[in-house]
């Protein structure tokens, strides 16, 4: 018997977002890429579905006044 395609999300999988950031000029975009890759691996290993990735570059974490935060 064929399994029917369902547009309903799997209730056993929890949605998650990733927020990656770096503030130092000594860091580069690859820092963001590595953070996202690490978070995606964590999500996969823990039954999470990443639905959105946010990233801020060259912004301090001392305030929440960050566009993607």
Secondary structure by P-SEA (a helix, b strand, c coil): cbbbbbcccccccccbbbbbbbccccccaaaaaaaaaaaaaaaaaccccccbbbbbccccccccccccc
